[in-house]
Amino acid sequence: MIKYEIKTGCSFLNEKARQQRDIGFKPKLKGMRCGKCSEHTVIKFVETDFTHVKAVFNSCCSEFENRIKDKLWNKN
Ligand SMILES: [Zn+2]
């Protein structure tokens, strides 16, 4: 199962992270699960500077992380 955490330093960035999560991540990753591991995968949004956030992956295993990244960033 994929969980999301939003841990930025300010409410503006938290809002930005929530939008990324709801628009960019959740619809694409919905229903994905690792067939091997029982631990959760956590995608954490943190600030990169005062105006940007990025996603940090704490995946159960590297295979699942690769599947997630393929889903997010590959075009097919
Ligand atoms: Zn796994």
N, CA, C, O and the ligand as a Tripos MOL2 file, in Angstrom:
@<TRIPOS>MOLECULE
protein
  305   303    77     0     0
PROTEIN
NO_CHARGES

@<TRIPOS>ATOM
      1 N           0.8350   -1.1930    0.0000 N.3       1 MET1
      2 CA          0.0000    0.0000    0.0000 C.3       1 MET1
      3 C           0.8760    1.2510    0.0000 C.2       1 MET1
      4 O           1.9580    1.2700    0.5870 O.2       1 MET1
      5 N           0.3970    2.2730   -0.6540 N.am      2 ILE2
      6 CA          1.1550    3.5160   -0.7440 C.3       2 ILE2
      7 C           0.5340    4.5610    0.1710 C.2       2 ILE2
      8 O          -0.6640    4.8400    0.1130 O.2       2 ILE2
      9 N           1.3870    5.1290    1.0170 N.am      3 LYS3
     10 CA          0.9210    6.2010    1.8950 C.3       3 LYS3
     11 C           1.6310    7.4880    1.5330 C.2       3 LYS3
     12 O           2.7250    7.4830    0.9680 O.2       3 LYS3
     13 N           0.9880    8.5830    1.8690 N.am      4 TYR4
     14 CA          1.5700    9.8850    1.5710 C.3       4 TYR4
     15 C           1.7530   10.6670    2.8560 C.2       4 TYR4
     16 O           0.9210   10.6170    3.7620 O.2       4 TYR4
     17 N           2.8770   11.4000    2.9160 N.am      5 GLU5
     18 CA          3.1240   12.2860    4.0530 C.3       5 GLU5
     19 C           3.5070   13.6500    3.5200 C.2       5 GLU5
     20 O           4.2820   13.7670    2.5710 O.2       5 GLU5
     21 N           2.9660   14.6580    4.1290 N.am      6 ILE6
     22 CA          3.3350   16.0120    3.7270 C.3       6 ILE6
     23 C           4.0220   16.6910    4.8950 C.2       6 ILE6
     24 O           3.4090   16.9620    5.9270 O.2       6 ILE6
     25 N           5.3050   16.9600    4.7140 N.am      7 LYS7
     26 CA          6.1200   17.4980    5.8050 C.3       7 LYS7
     27 C           6.9470   18.6790    5.3400 C.2       7 LYS7
     28 O           8.1750   18.6520    5.4190 O.2       7 LYS7
     29 N           6.2870   19.7030    4.8620 N.am      8 THR8
     30 CA          7.0640   20.8830    4.5040 C.3       8 THR8
     31 C           6.9670   21.8880    5.6360 C.2       8 THR8
     32 O           6.1890   21.7150    6.5740 O.2       8 THR8
     33 N           7.7580   22.9300    5.5370 N.am      9 GLY9
     34 CA          7.8230   23.8800    6.6340 C.3       9 GLY9
     35 C           6.7150   24.9180    6.6720 C.2       9 GLY9
     36 O           6.5880   25.6230    7.6740 O.2       9 GLY9
     37 N           5.9110   25.0430    5.6330 N.am     10 CYS10
     38 CA          4.9160   26.1120    5.6790 C.3      10 CYS10
     39 C           3.6200   25.7180    4.9800 C.2      10 CYS10
     40 O           3.5790   24.7700    4.1960 O.2      10 CYS10
     41 N           2.5750   26.4600    5.2790 N.am     11 SER11
     42 CA          1.2530   26.0730    4.7880 C.3      11 SER11
     43 C           1.1310   26.2580    3.2860 C.2      11 SER11
     44 O           0.4170   25.4980    2.6330 O.2      11 SER11
     45 N           1.8040   27.2410    2.7270 N.am     12 PHE12
     46 CA          1.7990   27.4290    1.2700 C.3      12 PHE12
     47 C           2.3570   26.1920    0.5780 C.2      12 PHE12
     48 O           1.7750   25.6920   -0.3850 O.2      12 PHE12
     49 N           3.4800   25.7070    1.0710 N.am     13 LEU13
     50 CA          4.0950   24.5190    0.4620 C.3      13 LEU13
     51 C           3.2950   23.2570    0.7500 C.2      13 LEU13
     52 O           3.2300   22.3550   -0.0840 O.2      13 LEU13
     53 N           2.6950   23.1950    1.9120 N.am     14 ASN14
     54 CA          1.8400   22.0420    2.1980 C.3      14 ASN14
     55 C           0.6840   21.9730    1.2060 C.2      14 ASN14
     56 O           0.3040   20.8960    0.7470 O.2      14 ASN14
     57 N           0.1470   23.1110    0.8930 N.am     15 GLU15
     58 CA         -0.9550   23.1670   -0.0720 C.3      15 GLU15
     59 C          -0.4670   22.7340   -1.4530 C.2      15 GLU15
     60 O          -1.1490   21.9880   -2.1560 O.2      15 GLU15
     61 N           0.6970   23.1990   -1.8260 N.am     16 LYS16
     62 CA          1.2860   22.8160   -3.0950 C.3      16 LYS16
     63 C           1.5310   21.3040   -3.1590 C.2      16 LYS16
     64 O           1.2870   20.6650   -4.1830 O.2      16 LYS16
     65 N           2.0070   20.7590   -2.0690 N.am     17 ALA17
     66 CA          2.2580   19.3220   -1.9910 C.3      17 ALA17
     67 C           0.9590   18.5350   -2.0910 C.2      17 ALA17
     68 O           0.8980   17.5030   -2.7580 O.2      17 ALA17
     69 N          -0.0770   19.0270   -1.4250 N.am     18 ARG18
     70 CA         -1.3740   18.3470   -1.5070 C.3      18 ARG18
     71 C          -1.8820   18.3110   -2.9340 C.2      18 ARG18
     72 O          -2.4470   17.3100   -3.3750 O.2      18 ARG18
     73 N          -1.6790   19.4130   -3.6620 N.am     19 GLN19
     74 CA         -2.1100   19.4350   -5.0640 C.3      19 GLN19
     75 C          -1.3250   18.4300   -5.8890 C.2      19 GLN19
     76 O          -1.9050   17.7020   -6.6950 O.2      19 GLN19
     77 N          -0.0180   18.3840   -5.6980 N.am     20 GLN20
     78 CA          0.8000   17.4030   -6.4250 C.3      20 GLN20
     79 C           0.3360   15.9880   -6.1280 C.2      20 GLN20
     80 O           0.1900   15.1600   -7.0280 O.2      20 GLN20
     81 N           0.1110   15.7320   -4.8600 N.am     21 ARG21
     82 CA         -0.3370   14.4050   -4.4550 C.3      21 ARG21
     83 C          -1.6710   14.0530   -5.1070 C.2      21 ARG21
     84 O          -1.8220   12.9640   -5.6610 O.2      21 ARG21
     85 N          -2.6310   14.9630   -5.0420 N.am     22 ASP22
     86 CA         -3.9830   14.6480   -5.5070 C.3      22 ASP22
     87 C          -4.1060   14.6370   -7.0250 C.2      22 ASP22
     88 O          -4.9120   13.8900   -7.5800 O.2      22 ASP22
     89 N          -3.3090   15.4610   -7.6980 N.am     23 ILE23
     90 CA         -3.4220   15.5480   -9.1530 C.3      23 ILE23
     91 C          -2.3930   14.6660   -9.8460 C.2      23 ILE23
     92 O          -2.7150   13.9600  -10.8010 O.2      23 ILE23
     93 N          -1.1500   14.7100   -9.3610 N.am     24 GLY24
     94 CA         -0.0790   14.0210  -10.0620 C.3      24 GLY24
     95 C           0.1730   12.5940   -9.6210 C.2      24 GLY24
     96 O           0.6010   11.7610  -10.4200 O.2      24 GLY24
     97 N          -0.0880   12.3070   -8.3570 N.am     25 PHE25
     98 CA          0.3200   11.0150   -7.8240 C.3      25 PHE25
     99 C          -0.8430   10.0410   -7.6300 C.2      25 PHE25
    100 O          -0.8460    8.9380   -8.1750 O.2      25 PHE25
    101 N          -1.8110   10.4650   -6.8550 N.am     26 LYS26
    102 CA         -2.8760    9.5320   -6.4660 C.3      26 LYS26
    103 C          -3.5990    8.8800   -7.6430 C.2      26 LYS26
    104 O          -3.7990    7.6650   -7.6380 O.2      26 LYS26
    105 N          -3.9970    9.6610   -8.6540 N.am     27 PRO27
    106 CA         -4.7370    9.0150   -9.7550 C.3      27 PRO27
    107 C          -3.8950    7.9840  -10.4960 C.2      27 PRO27
    108 O          -4.4140    6.9610  -10.9430 O.2      27 PRO27
    109 N          -2.5930    8.2510  -10.6280 N.am     28 LYS28
    110 CA         -1.7320    7.3340  -11.3670 C.3      28 LYS28
    111 C          -1.3670    6.0990  -10.5680 C.2      28 LYS28
    112 O          -1.2000    5.0170  -11.1310 O.2      28 LYS28
    113 N          -1.2420    6.2520   -9.2700 N.am     29 LEU29
    114 CA         -0.7400    5.1520   -8.4500 C.3      29 LEU29
    115 C          -1.8460    4.3810   -7.7480 C.2      29 LEU29
    116 O          -1.5890    3.4410   -6.9970 O.2      29 LEU29
    117 N          -3.0570    4.7870   -8.0010 N.am     30 LYS30
    118 CA         -4.1980    4.1790   -7.3410 C.3      30 LYS30
    119 C          -4.2060    2.6510   -7.5450 C.2      30 LYS30
    120 O          -4.0550    2.1690   -8.6680 O.2      30 LYS30
    121 N          -4.3760    1.9260   -6.4880 N.am     31 GLY31
    122 CA         -4.4980    0.4820   -6.5930 C.3      31 GLY31
    123 C          -3.1820   -0.2670   -6.7380 C.2      31 GLY31
    124 O          -3.1750   -1.4970   -6.7450 O.2      31 GLY31
    125 N          -2.0630    0.4540   -6.8550 N.am     32 MET32
    126 CA         -0.7800   -0.2420   -6.9910 C.3      32 MET32
    127 C          -0.3610   -0.8460   -5.6590 C.2      32 MET32
    128 O          -0.5180   -0.2310   -4.6040 O.2      32 MET32
    129 N           0.1730   -2.0540   -5.7240 N.am     33 ARG33
    130 CA          0.7230   -2.6460   -4.5120 C.3      33 ARG33
    131 C           1.8890   -3.5440   -4.8830 C.2      33 ARG33
    132 O           1.9770   -4.0440   -6.0040 O.2      33 ARG33
    133 N           2.7750   -3.7380   -3.9300 N.am     34 CYS34
    134 CA          3.9030   -4.6240   -4.1520 C.3      34 CYS34
    135 C           3.4580   -6.0430   -3.8350 C.2      34 CYS34
    136 O           2.8600   -6.2920   -2.7890 O.2      34 CYS34
    137 N           3.7470   -6.9670   -4.7320 N.am     35 GLY35
    138 CA          3.3420   -8.3350   -4.5020 C.3      35 GLY35
    139 C           4.2430   -9.0750   -3.5280 C.2      35 GLY35
    140 O           3.9150  -10.1760   -3.0840 O.2      35 GLY35
    141 N           5.3690   -8.4770   -3.1980 N.am     36 LYS36
    142 CA          6.3780   -9.1760   -2.4020 C.3      36 LYS36
    143 C           6.3750   -8.8060   -0.9330 C.2      36 LYS36
    144 O           6.5390   -9.6560   -0.0570 O.2      36 LYS36
    145 N           6.1830   -7.5070   -0.6780 N.am     37 CYS37
    146 CA          6.4140   -7.0020    0.6810 C.3      37 CYS37
    147 C           5.1030   -6.6590    1.3670 C.2      37 CYS37
    148 O           4.1020   -6.3590    0.7150 O.2      37 CYS37
    149 N           5.1240   -6.7070    2.6830 N.am     38 SER38
    150 CA          3.9340   -6.3010    3.4210 C.3      38 SER38
    151 C           4.0810   -4.8990    4.0030 C.2      38 SER38
    152 O           3.1040   -4.3270    4.4860 O.2      38 SER38
    153 N           5.2860   -4.3370    3.9630 N.am     39 GLU39
    154 CA          5.4680   -2.9730    4.4750 C.3      39 GLU39
    155 C           4.8110   -1.9650    3.5470 C.2      39 GLU39
    156 O           4.6160   -2.2270    2.3600 O.2      39 GLU39
    157 N           4.4760   -0.8260    4.0980 N.am     40 HIS40
    158 CA          3.9440    0.2580    3.2780 C.3      40 HIS40
    159 C           5.0750    0.9730    2.5600 C.2      40 HIS40
    160 O           6.2200    0.9910    3.0120 O.2      40 HIS40
    161 N           4.7230    1.5500    1.4510 N.am     41 THR41
    162 CA          5.6170    2.4850    0.7710 C.3      41 THR41
    163 C           5.1360    3.8810    1.0960 C.2      41 THR41
    164 O           3.9560    4.1930    0.9390 O.2      41 THR41
    165 N           6.0610    4.7320    1.5560 N.am     42 VAL42
    166 CA          5.6750    6.0850    1.9350 C.3      42 VAL42
    167 C           6.2780    7.0880    0.9560 C.2      42 VAL42
    168 O           7.4840    7.0910    0.7090 O.2      42 VAL42
    169 N           5.4310    7.9220    0.4140 N.am     43 ILE43
    170 CA          5.8970    9.0070   -0.4390 C.3      43 ILE43
    171 C           5.7410   10.2890    0.3630 C.2      43 ILE43
    172 O           4.6340   10.7050    0.7060 O.2      43 ILE43
    173 N           6.8790   10.8980    0.6500 N.am     44 LYS44
    174 CA          6.8780   12.0660    1.5190 C.3      44 LYS44
    175 C           7.1990   13.3110    0.7030 C.2      44 LYS44
    176 O           8.1410   13.3220   -0.0900 O.2      44 LYS44
    177 N           6.4160   14.3430    0.9030 N.am     45 PHE45
    178 CA          6.6770   15.6060    0.2140 C.3      45 PHE45
    179 C           7.4210   16.5400    1.1590 C.2      45 PHE45
    180 O           6.9630   16.8320    2.2630 O.2      45 PHE45
    181 N           8.5720   16.9990    0.6990 N.am     46 VAL46
    182 CA          9.3820   17.9230    1.5030 C.3      46 VAL46
    183 C           9.7400   19.1440    0.6510 C.2      46 VAL46
    184 O           9.6480   19.1010   -0.5760 O.2      46 VAL46
    185 N          10.1460   20.2240    1.3060 N.am     47 GLU47
    186 CA         10.4950   21.4120    0.5260 C.3      47 GLU47
    187 C          11.9180   21.3030   -0.0080 C.2      47 GLU47
    188 O          12.8100   20.7850    0.6640 O.2      47 GLU47
    189 N          12.1150   21.8010   -1.2290 N.am     48 THR48
    190 CA         13.4620   21.8830   -1.7670 C.3      48 THR48
    191 C          14.0170   23.2910   -1.5860 C.2      48 THR48
    192 O          15.2260   23.4750   -1.4410 O.2      48 THR48
    193 N          13.1430   24.2660   -1.5950 N.am     49 ASP49
    194 CA         13.5200   25.6430   -1.2730 C.3      49 ASP49
    195 C          12.2450   26.3470   -0.8430 C.2      49 ASP49
    196 O          11.2710   25.6830   -0.4890 O.2      49 ASP49
    197 N          12.2250   27.6650   -0.8650 N.am     50 PHE50
    198 CA         11.0620   28.3650   -0.3230 C.3      50 PHE50
    199 C           9.8230   28.2680   -1.1990 C.2      50 PHE50
    200 O           8.7200   28.5970   -0.7620 O.2      50 PHE50
    201 N          10.0050   27.8180   -2.4340 N.am     51 THR51
    202 CA          8.8420   27.7940   -3.3260 C.3      51 THR51
    203 C           8.5670   26.4320   -3.9640 C.2      51 THR51
    204 O           7.5770   26.2890   -4.6810 O.2      51 THR51
    205 N           9.3990   25.4490   -3.7270 N.am     52 HIS52
    206 CA          9.2050   24.1670   -4.3870 C.3      52 HIS52
    207 C           9.1910   22.9890   -3.4160 C.2      52 HIS52
    208 O           9.8360   23.0010   -2.3670 O.2      52 HIS52
    209 N           8.4260   21.9750   -3.8130 N.am     53 VAL53
    210 CA          8.4200   20.7460   -3.0450 C.3      53 VAL53
    211 C           8.8720   19.5970   -3.9450 C.2      53 VAL53
    212 O           8.7780   19.6740   -5.1700 O.2      53 VAL53
    213 N           9.3560   18.5470   -3.3220 N.am     54 LYS54
    214 CA          9.6780   17.3410   -4.0820 C.3      54 LYS54
    215 C           9.2020   16.1250   -3.3080 C.2      54 LYS54
    216 O           8.9750   16.1730   -2.0990 O.2      54 LYS54
    217 N           9.0590   15.0360   -4.0440 N.am     55 ALA55
    218 CA          8.6290   13.7890   -3.4310 C.3      55 ALA55
    219 C           9.8500   12.9430   -3.1040 C.2      55 ALA55
    220 O          10.7450   12.7730   -3.9320 O.2      55 ALA55
    221 N           9.8720   12.4170   -1.8860 N.am     56 VAL56
    222 CA         10.9280   11.5040   -1.4700 C.3      56 VAL56
    223 C          10.2960   10.1310   -1.2660 C.2      56 VAL56
    224 O           9.2900   10.0010   -0.5680 O.2      56 VAL56
    225 N          10.8880    9.1130   -1.8760 N.am     57 PHE57
    226 CA         10.3010    7.7780   -1.8270 C.3      57 PHE57
    227 C          10.9480    6.9320   -0.7400 C.2      57 PHE57
    228 O          12.1680    6.7810   -0.6900 O.2      57 PHE57
    229 N          10.1110    6.3880    0.1200 N.am     58 ASN58
    230 CA         10.5640    5.3740    1.0680 C.3      58 ASN58
    231 C           9.8540    4.0880    0.7140 C.2      58 ASN58
    232 O           8.8130    3.7580    1.2820 O.2      58 ASN58
    233 N          10.4290    3.3650   -0.2300 N.am     59 SER59
    234 CA          9.7250    2.2200   -0.7830 C.3      59 SER59
    235 C          10.0640    0.9500   -0.0290 C.2      59 SER59
    236 O          11.1110    0.8380    0.6090 O.2      59 SER59
    237 N           9.1450   -0.0070   -0.1220 N.am     60 CYS60
    238 CA          9.3850   -1.2940    0.5250 C.3      60 CYS60
    239 C          10.5530   -2.0230   -0.1420 C.2      60 CYS60
    240 O          11.3050   -2.7280    0.5310 O.2      60 CYS60
    241 N          10.7100   -1.8580   -1.4580 N.am     61 CYS61
    242 CA         11.8340   -2.4600   -2.1600 C.3      61 CYS61
    243 C          12.0850   -1.6910   -3.4510 C.2      61 CYS61
    244 O          11.2270   -0.9360   -3.9080 O.2      61 CYS61
    245 N          13.2490   -1.8820   -4.0300 N.am     62 SER62
    246 CA         13.6080   -1.0820   -5.1980 C.3      62 SER62
    247 C          12.7820   -1.4400   -6.4220 C.2      62 SER62
    248 O          12.5400   -0.5870   -7.2760 O.2      62 SER62
    249 N          12.3410   -2.7040   -6.5210 N.am     63 GLU63
    250 CA         11.5030   -3.0850   -7.6630 C.3      63 GLU63
    251 C          10.2050   -2.2970   -7.6750 C.2      63 GLU63
    252 O           9.7730   -1.7890   -8.7100 O.2      63 GLU63
    253 N           9.5940   -2.2060   -6.5010 N.am     64 PHE64
    254 CA          8.3290   -1.4990   -6.4270 C.3      64 PHE64
    255 C           8.5460   -0.0120   -6.6910 C.2      64 PHE64
    256 O           7.7380    0.6360   -7.3560 O.2      64 PHE64
    257 N           9.6310    0.5120   -6.1680 N.am     65 GLU65
    258 CA          9.9370    1.9170   -6.4130 C.3      65 GLU65
    259 C          10.0920    2.1810   -7.9150 C.2      65 GLU65
    260 O           9.6160    3.1960   -8.4230 O.2      65 GLU65
    261 N          10.7460    1.2810   -8.6060 N.am     66 ASN66
    262 CA         10.8850    1.4430  -10.0560 C.3      66 ASN66
    263 C           9.5400    1.3860  -10.7550 C.2      66 ASN66
    264 O           9.2870    2.1480  -11.6880 O.2      66 ASN66
    265 N           8.6810    0.4880  -10.3090 N.am     67 ARG67
    266 CA          7.3300    0.4160  -10.8950 C.3      67 ARG67
    267 C           6.5800    1.7220  -10.7020 C.2      67 ARG67
    268 O           5.9140    2.2150  -11.6120 O.2      67 ARG67
    269 N           6.7020    2.2800   -9.4860 N.am     68 ILE68
    270 CA          6.0360    3.5500   -9.1970 C.3      68 ILE68
    271 C           6.5590    4.6450  -10.1120 C.2      68 ILE68
    272 O           5.7860    5.4010  -10.7010 O.2      68 ILE68
    273 N           7.8790    4.7210  -10.2260 N.am     69 LYS69
    274 CA          8.4750    5.7930  -11.0240 C.3      69 LYS69
    275 C           8.1360    5.6310  -12.5020 C.2      69 LYS69
    276 O           7.9270    6.6200  -13.2040 O.2      69 LYS69
    277 N           8.0810    4.3990  -12.9700 N.am     70 ASP70
    278 CA          7.6550    4.1540  -14.3540 C.3      70 ASP70
    279 C           6.2570    4.6920  -14.5820 C.2      70 ASP70
    280 O           5.9800    5.3700  -15.5710 O.2      70 ASP70
    281 N           5.3940    4.3750  -13.6480 N.am     71 LYS71
    282 CA          4.0070    4.7830  -13.7530 C.3      71 LYS71
    283 C           3.8770    6.3010  -13.7380 C.2      71 LYS71
    284 O           3.0660    6.8720  -14.4670 O.2      71 LYS71
    285 N           4.6810    6.9460  -12.9040 N.am     72 LEU72
    286 CA          4.5820    8.3980  -12.7810 C.3      72 LEU72
    287 C           5.1580    9.1210  -13.9870 C.2      72 LEU72
    288 O           4.5890   10.1130  -14.4430 O.2      72 LEU72
    289 N           6.2630    8.6440  -14.5000 N.am     73 TRP73
    290 CA          7.0270    9.4660  -15.4250 C.3      73 TRP73
    291 C           7.1650    8.9050  -16.8300 C.2      73 TRP73
    292 O           7.6050    9.6230  -17.7280 O.2      73 TRP73
    293 N           6.8070    7.6550  -17.0490 N.am     74 ASN74
    294 CA          6.8390    7.1640  -18.4240 C.3      74 ASN74
    295 C           5.5510    7.5260  -19.1260 C.2      74 ASN74
    296 O           4.5080    7.7000  -18.4960 O.2      74 ASN74
    297 N           5.6350    7.6350  -20.4220 N.am     75 LYS75
    298 CA          4.4830    8.1910  -21.1350 C.3      75 LYS75
    299 C           3.4020    7.1680  -21.4430 C.2      75 LYS75
    300 O           2.2560    7.5540  -21.6740 O.2      75 LYS75
    301 N           3.7160    5.8960  -21.4550 N.am     76 ASN76
    302 CA          2.7010    4.9350  -21.8820 C.3      76 ASN76
    303 C           1.7420    4.5770  -20.7590 C.2      76 ASN76
    304 O           0.8280    3.7780  -20.9590 O.2      76 ASN76
    305 ZN          8.2080   -4.4350   -2.1620 Zn       77 ZN77
@<TRIPOS>BOND
     1     1     2 1
     2     2     3 1
     3     3     4 2
     4     3     5 am
     5     5     6 1
     6     6     7 1
     7     7     8 2
     8     7     9 am
     9     9    10 1
    10    10    11 1
    11    11    12 2
    12    11    13 am
    13    13    14 1
    14    14    15 1
    15    15    16 2
    16    15    17 am
    17    17    18 1
    18    18    19 1
    19    19    20 2
    20    19    21 am
    21    21    22 1
    22    22    23 1
    23    23    24 2
    24    23    25 am
    25    25    26 1
    26    26    27 1
    27    27    28 2
    28    27    29 am
    29    29    30 1
    30    30    31 1
    31    31    32 2
    32    31    33 am
    33    33    34 1
    34    34    35 1
    35    35    36 2
    36    35    37 am
    37    37    38 1
    38    38    39 1
    39    39    40 2
    40    39    41 am
    41    41    42 1
    42    42    43 1
    43    43    44 2
    44    43    45 am
    45    45    46 1
    46    46    47 1
    47    47    48 2
    48    47    49 am
    49    49    50 1
    50    50    51 1
    51    51    52 2
    52    51    53 am
    53    53    54 1
    54    54    55 1
    55    55    56 2
    56    55    57 am
    57    57    58 1
    58    58    59 1
    59    59    60 2
    60    59    61 am
    61    61    62 1
    62    62    63 1
    63    63    64 2
    64    63    65 am
    65    65    66 1
    66    66    67 1
    67    67    68 2
    68    67    69 am
    69    69    70 1
    70    70    71 1
    71    71    72 2
    72    71    73 am
    73    73    74 1
    74    74    75 1
    75    75    76 2
    76    75    77 am
    77    77    78 1
    78    78    79 1
    79    79    80 2
    80    79    81 am
    81    81    82 1
    82    82    83 1
    83    83    84 2
    84    83    85 am
    85    85    86 1
    86    86    87 1
    87    87    88 2
    88    87    89 am
    89    89    90 1
    90    90    91 1
    91    91    92 2
    92    91    93 am
    93    93    94 1
    94    94    95 1
    95    95    96 2
    96    95    97 am
    97    97    98 1
    98    98    99 1
    99    99   100 2
   100    99   101 am
   101   101   102 1
   102   102   103 1
   103   103   104 2
   104   103   105 am
   105   105   106 1
   106   106   107 1
   107   107   108 2
   108   107   109 am
   109   109   110 1
   110   110   111 1
   111   111   112 2
   112   111   113 am
   113   113   114 1
   114   114   115 1
   115   115   116 2
   116   115   117 am
   117   117   118 1
   118   118   119 1
   119   119   120 2
   120   119   121 am
   121   121   122 1
   122   122   123 1
   123   123   124 2
   124   123   125 am
   125   125   126 1
   126   126   127 1
   127   127   128 2
   128   127   129 am
   129   129   130 1
   130   130   131 1
   131   131   132 2
   132   131   133 am
   133   133   134 1
   134   134   135 1
   135   135   136 2
   136   135   137 am
   137   137   138 1
   138   138   139 1
   139   139   140 2
   140   139   141 am
   141   141   142 1
   142   142   143 1
   143   143   144 2
   144   143   145 am
   145   145   146 1
   146   146   147 1
   147   147   148 2
   148   147   149 am
   149   149   150 1
   150   150   151 1
   151   151   152 2
   152   151   153 am
   153   153   154 1
   154   154   155 1
   155   155   156 2
   156   155   157 am
   157   157   158 1
   158   158   159 1
   159   159   160 2
   160   159   161 am
   161   161   162 1
   162   162   163 1
   163   163   164 2
   164   163   165 am
   165   165   166 1
   166   166   167 1
   167   167   168 2
   168   167   169 am
   169   169   170 1
   170   170   171 1
   171   171   172 2
   172   171   173 am
   173   173   174 1
   174   174   175 1
   175   175   176 2
   176   175   177 am
   177   177   178 1
   178   178   179 1
   179   179   180 2
   180   179   181 am
   181   181   182 1
   182   182   183 1
   183   183   184 2
   184   183   185 am
   185   185   186 1
   186   186   187 1
   187   187   188 2
   188   187   189 am
   189   189   190 1
   190   190   191 1
   191   191   192 2
   192   191   193 am
   193   193   194 1
   194   194   195 1
   195   195   196 2
   196   195   197 am
   197   197   198 1
   198   198   199 1
   199   199   200 2
   200   199   201 am
   201   201   202 1
   202   202   203 1
   203   203   204 2
   204   203   205 am
   205   205   206 1
   206   206   207 1
   207   207   208 2
   208   207   209 am
   209   209   210 1
   210   210   211 1
   211   211   212 2
   212   211   213 am
   213   213   214 1
   214   214   215 1
   215   215   216 2
   216   215   217 am
   217   217   218 1
   218   218   219 1
   219   219   220 2
   220   219   221 am
   221   221   222 1
   222   222   223 1
   223   223   224 2
   224   223   225 am
   225   225   226 1
   226   226   227 1
   227   227   228 2
   228   227   229 am
   229   229   230 1
   230   230   231 1
   231   231   232 2
   232   231   233 am
   233   233   234 1
   234   234   235 1
   235   235   236 2
   236   235   237 am
   237   237   238 1
   238   238   239 1
   239   239   240 2
   240   239   241 am
   241   241   242 1
   242   242   243 1
   243   243   244 2
   244   243   245 am
   245   245   246 1
   246   246   247 1
   247   247   248 2
   248   247   249 am
   249   249   250 1
   250   250   251 1
   251   251   252 2
   252   251   253 am
   253   253   254 1
   254   254   255 1
   255   255   256 2
   256   255   257 am
   257   257   258 1
   258   258   259 1
   259   259   260 2
   260   259   261 am
   261   261   262 1
   262   262   263 1
   263   263   264 2
   264   263   265 am
   265   265   266 1
   266   266   267 1
   267   267   268 2
   268   267   269 am
   269   269   270 1
   270   270   271 1
   271   271   272 2
   272   271   273 am
   273   273   274 1
   274   274   275 1
   275   275   276 2
   276   275   277 am
   277   277   278 1
   278   278   279 1
   279   279   280 2
   280   279   281 am
   281   281   282 1
   282   282   283 1
   283   283   284 2
   284   283   285 am
   285   285   286 1
   286   286   287 1
   287   287   288 2
   288   287   289 am
   289   289   290 1
   290   290   291 1
   291   291   292 2
   292   291   293 am
   293   293   294 1
   294   294   295 1
   295   295   296 2
   296   295   297 am
   297   297   298 1
   298   298   299 1
   299   299   300 2
   300   299   301 am
   301   301   302 1
   302   302   303 1
   303   303   304 2
@<TRIPOS>SUBSTRUCTURE
     1 MET1         2 RESIDUE 1 A MET
     2 ILE2         6 RESIDUE 1 A ILE
     3 LYS3        10 RESIDUE 1 A LYS
     4 TYR4        14 RESIDUE 1 A TYR
     5 GLU5        18 RESIDUE 1 A GLU
     6 ILE6        22 RESIDUE 1 A ILE
     7 LYS7        26 RESIDUE 1 A LYS
     8 THR8        30 RESIDUE 1 A THR
     9 GLY9        34 RESIDUE 1 A GLY
    10 CYS10       38 RESIDUE 1 A CYS
    11 SER11       42 RESIDUE 1 A SER
    12 PHE12       46 RESIDUE 1 A PHE
    13 LEU13       50 RESIDUE 1 A LEU
    14 ASN14       54 RESIDUE 1 A ASN
    15 GLU15       58 RESIDUE 1 A GLU
    16 LYS16       62 RESIDUE 1 A LYS
    17 ALA17       66 RESIDUE 1 A ALA
    18 ARG18       70 RESIDUE 1 A ARG
    19 GLN19       74 RESIDUE 1 A GLN
    20 GLN20       78 RESIDUE 1 A GLN
    21 ARG21       82 RESIDUE 1 A ARG
    22 ASP22       86 RESIDUE 1 A ASP
    23 ILE23       90 RESIDUE 1 A ILE
    24 GLY24       94 RESIDUE 1 A GLY
    25 PHE25       98 RESIDUE 1 A PHE
    26 LYS26      102 RESIDUE 1 A LYS
    27 PRO27      106 RESIDUE 1 A PRO
    28 LYS28      110 RESIDUE 1 A LYS
    29 LEU29      114 RESIDUE 1 A LEU
    30 LYS30      118 RESIDUE 1 A LYS
    31 GLY31      122 RESIDUE 1 A GLY
    32 MET32      126 RESIDUE 1 A MET
    33 ARG33      130 RESIDUE 1 A ARG
    34 CYS34      134 RESIDUE 1 A CYS
    35 GLY35      138 RESIDUE 1 A GLY
    36 LYS36      142 RESIDUE 1 A LYS
    37 CYS37      146 RESIDUE 1 A CYS
    38 SER38      150 RESIDUE 1 A SER
    39 GLU39      154 RESIDUE 1 A GLU
    40 HIS40      158 RESIDUE 1 A HIS
    41 THR41      162 RESIDUE 1 A THR
    42 VAL42      166 RESIDUE 1 A VAL
    43 ILE43      170 RESIDUE 1 A ILE
    44 LYS44      174 RESIDUE 1 A LYS
    45 PHE45      178 RESIDUE 1 A PHE
    46 VAL46      182 RESIDUE 1 A VAL
    47 GLU47      186 RESIDUE 1 A GLU
    48 THR48      190 RESIDUE 1 A THR
    49 ASP49      194 RESIDUE 1 A ASP
    50 PHE50      198 RESIDUE 1 A PHE
    51 THR51      202 RESIDUE 1 A THR
    52 HIS52      206 RESIDUE 1 A HIS
    53 VAL53      210 RESIDUE 1 A VAL
    54 LYS54      214 RESIDUE 1 A LYS
    55 ALA55      218 RESIDUE 1 A ALA
    56 VAL56      222 RESIDUE 1 A VAL
    57 PHE57      226 RESIDUE 1 A PHE
    58 ASN58      230 RESIDUE 1 A ASN
    59 SER59      234 RESIDUE 1 A SER
    60 CYS60      238 RESIDUE 1 A CYS
    61 CYS61      242 RESIDUE 1 A CYS
    62 SER62      246 RESIDUE 1 A SER
    63 GLU63      250 RESIDUE 1 A GLU
    64 PHE64      254 RESIDUE 1 A PHE
    65 GLU65      258 RESIDUE 1 A GLU
    66 ASN66      262 RESIDUE 1 A ASN
    67 ARG67      266 RESIDUE 1 A ARG
    68 ILE68      270 RESIDUE 1 A ILE
    69 LYS69      274 RESIDUE 1 A LYS
    70 ASP70      278 RESIDUE 1 A ASP
    71 LYS71      282 RESIDUE 1 A LYS
    72 LEU72      286 RESIDUE 1 A LEU
    73 TRP73      290 RESIDUE 1 A TRP
    74 ASN74      294 RESIDUE 1 A ASN
    75 LYS75      298 RESIDUE 1 A LYS
    76 ASN76      302 RESIDUE 1 A ASN
    77 ZN77       305 GROUP 0 **** ****
